[in-house]
Amino acid sequence: MSTILVIAAHPDDEILGVGATIASRVAAGDTAYAVILGEGQTSRVDHREEMAASVIEELHKDTLAAAKHIGFKEVFFENVPDNRFDQLDLLDVVKKVEKIIEKVKPEVIYTHHKGDLNIDHRITYQAVLTATRPMQNCPIKAIYTFETVSSTEWNFAYGENQFKPNVFVDVEATFEKKLSAMKEYRTELCEFPHPRSLKCLEVTAQKWGSVVGKNYAEPFELLREVFTYSNPL
């Protein structure tokens, strides 16, 4: 069994990108954690300090309620200013990621794709790669990036920045848990045809499922994987 860590920029990204897969892995016996680096929502006002602390507290409550549907053992909040990750030195974000990795000691990490439109997603990706440098005692065996609807596809990326999944997880058995978790995000869930609508999440999962002959799938790009085989002799 493996210890899994989802490193997400904002509340709801951990559900949008990998919710059904984590639910499947937890059902199979893995232990899953999530870290939400950004506080969320404060970019929706002109001045961050205008937003009451109670709004962020309610959003965090939604995150914890969503986590119960998926099976996350614990969720960590780092409260980096929303959509302002680029106002911090990258090293500051890296250290936040390193702190959680040291605490959890995951073997598998899921995080954002490098080509996402959202700046916080891109910096999260960079911070994860830096924090998981393959030093001799690095516990990480696999790193995957996920698609985040309303960011990955909105960048209309080409070439190296395009999301090109090479791993697909059959999530038909746990997809309803993803929808139930997303319903907890009262301020983030939108109406169709917005990508963060329940209908669009289902259509997206069906689209990726059709790519590999399944009804529902979540797609990932495998960045790095390390195997160790024992000598049968």
C-alpha positions in Angstrom: 0.0 0.0 0.0 1.2 3.5 -0.7 1.0 6.9 0.9 -0.4 9.5 -1.5 0.0 13.3 -1.4 -2.1 15.7 -3.6 -0.5 19.1 -3.8 -3.1 21.6 -5.1 -3.0 25.4 -5.5 -6.6 26.1 -4.5 -9.6 24.6 -2.6 -11.5 22.4 -5.1 -8.5 21.6 -7.3 -7.8 18.4 -5.3 -11.3 17.3 -6.3 -11.4 18.6 -9.9 -8.1 17.0 -10.9 -7.9 13.7 -9.0 -10.9 13.2 -6.7 -12.2 10.0 -8.2 -8.7 8.5 -8.5 -7.9 9.2 -4.9 -11.2 7.7 -3.8 -10.3 4.6 -5.8 -6.8 4.4 -4.2 -8.2 4.8 -0.7 -10.7 2.1 -1.3 -7.8 -0.1 -2.4 -6.0 0.5 0.9 -3.8 3.5 0.1 -3.5 6.5 2.6 -4.1 9.9 1.0 -3.3 13.4 2.2 -3.8 16.8 0.5 -2.2 20.2 0.9 -4.0 23.3 -0.4 -1.3 25.9 -0.9 -3.6 28.9 -1.6 -6.3 30.4 0.5 -8.7 30.7 -2.4 -11.3 33.4 -3.3 -9.4 36.6 -2.2 -8.4 37.4 -5.8 -12.1 38.0 -6.4 -12.0 41.4 -4.6 -9.8 44.4 -5.5 -7.9 44.3 -2.2 -7.3 41.0 -0.4 -7.8 42.5 3.0 -11.4 43.4 2.0 -12.5 39.8 2.3 -13.6 38.7 5.7 -11.6 35.9 7.4 -14.9 34.1 7.9 -15.3 33.6 4.1 -12.0 31.7 4.0 -13.0 29.7 7.1 -16.2 28.6 5.4 -14.2 27.6 2.3 -11.9 25.5 4.4 -14.9 23.9 6.0 -16.1 23.0 2.5 -12.7 21.5 1.7 -12.8 19.3 4.8 -16.4 18.2 4.0 -15.3 17.3 0.5 -12.3 15.4 1.8 -14.6 13.0 3.8 -16.3 11.9 0.5 -13.0 11.1 -1.0 -11.3 9.6 2.0 -8.4 12.0 2.6 -6.8 11.3 6.0 -5.8 14.9 6.5 -5.8 18.2 4.6 -3.2 20.9 5.2 -3.8 24.6 4.5 -0.9 27.0 3.7 -3.0 30.1 2.9 -0.8 31.6 0.3 -2.6 34.7 -1.2 -4.9 33.6 -4.0 -3.7 34.1 -7.6 -0.7 35.9 -6.2 1.8 33.0 -5.8 4.1 35.0 -8.2 4.5 37.7 -5.6 6.4 35.2 -3.4 9.9 34.0 -4.0 9.6 30.5 -5.5 11.8 29.3 -2.6 9.1 30.3 -0.1 6.6 28.0 -1.9 9.1 25.2 -2.2 9.7 25.3 1.5 6.0 24.9 2.2 5.9 21.9 -0.1 9.0 20.4 1.5 7.6 20.8 4.9 4.5 18.7 4.1 6.6 16.1 2.2 8.8 15.7 5.2 5.7 15.3 7.5 3.8 12.9 5.3 6.6 11.1 3.5 4.5 10.2 0.4 5.5 7.7 -2.2 3.2 9.1 -4.8 2.4 12.8 -5.6 -0.3 14.3 -7.8 -0.1 18.0 -8.7 -0.9 20.6 -11.4 0.1 20.5 -15.0 2.9 22.9 -16.1 0.8 24.4 -18.9 -2.2 25.6 -16.9 -3.5 29.1 -17.5 -3.6 29.8 -13.7 -0.3 31.3 -12.5 -0.7 29.6 -9.1 -1.0 26.2 -10.8 2.2 26.7 -12.7 4.1 27.9 -9.7 2.8 24.9 -7.7 4.1 22.6 -10.4 7.5 24.3 -10.3 7.6 24.1 -6.5 6.8 20.4 -6.5 9.5 19.6 -9.0 12.0 21.5 -6.9 10.9 20.0 -3.6 11.0 16.4 -5.0 14.5 16.6 -6.5 15.6 12.9 -6.8 18.2 12.9 -4.0 19.4 9.6 -2.6 16.9 9.5 0.2 13.9 11.0 -1.7 10.8 8.9 -0.8 8.9 9.8 -4.0 8.4 6.8 -6.4 6.0 8.5 -8.8 4.9 12.0 -9.7 1.8 12.7 -11.8 0.2 15.9 -13.1 -3.5 16.3 -13.5 -5.9 18.3 -15.6 -7.8 21.0 -13.8 -10.9 22.0 -15.7 -11.2 25.8 -16.2 -7.5 26.2 -16.2 -5.7 23.4 -18.2 -8.0 23.7 -21.3 -8.4 27.5 -21.0 -4.7 28.0 -21.8 -5.2 26.7 -25.3 -1.7 25.3 -25.0 0.4 23.9 -27.8 3.7 22.0 -28.0 5.4 21.3 -24.7 2.8 23.1 -22.7 -0.1 21.0 -23.9 -1.6 18.5 -21.5 -0.8 15.1 -23.0 -2.0 12.3 -20.6 -0.3 9.0 -20.7 -1.9 7.4 -17.7 -5.6 6.8 -17.4 -7.5 5.6 -14.3 -10.8 3.9 -14.6 -13.0 5.8 -12.1 -16.5 4.5 -12.9 -16.8 2.9 -9.4 -15.9 6.1 -7.6 -17.0 8.9 -9.9 -20.1 9.6 -7.8 -17.9 10.3 -4.8 -16.1 13.0 -6.9 -19.5 14.6 -7.7 -20.6 14.4 -4.1 -17.3 16.0 -3.0 -17.6 18.8 -5.5 -21.1 19.6 -4.3 -19.6 20.6 -0.9 -17.9 23.5 -2.6 -20.8 25.9 -2.6 -18.9 28.9 -3.8 -16.9 27.1 -6.5 -19.5 24.9 -8.2 -21.0 26.6 -11.3 -23.8 25.9 -13.7 -23.3 24.2 -17.1 -21.7 25.0 -19.5 -19.0 26.3 -17.1 -16.3 23.7 -16.7 -16.7 23.5 -12.9 -20.3 22.2 -13.3 -21.3 18.7 -12.4 -22.5 18.0 -15.9 -19.1 19.2 -17.4 -17.2 17.0 -14.9 -19.2 14.0 -16.0 -18.8 14.8 -19.7 -15.0 15.3 -19.2 -14.7 12.0 -17.4 -16.7 10.3 -20.2 -14.5 11.9 -22.8 -11.3 10.6 -21.3 -12.9 7.3 -20.6 -13.7 7.0 -24.3 -10.0 7.5 -25.2 -9.1 4.2 -23.4 -12.3 2.2 -23.8 -13.9 3.0 -20.4 -17.0 4.7 -19.3 -15.3 7.2 -16.9 -11.6 8.0 -16.6 -9.3 10.6 -15.0 -6.1 11.4 -17.1 -2.6 12.1 -15.9 0.9 12.8 -17.2 3.5 10.7 -15.5 6.5 12.8 -14.9 8.8 10.3 -13.1 8.5 6.8 -11.7 11.1 4.7 -10.0 10.9 0.9 -9.7 12.9 -1.3 -7.4 12.9 -5.0 -8.2 14.3 -7.6 -5.9 16.8 -10.2 -7.3 14.8 -13.4 -7.7 18.1 -15.4 -7.4 
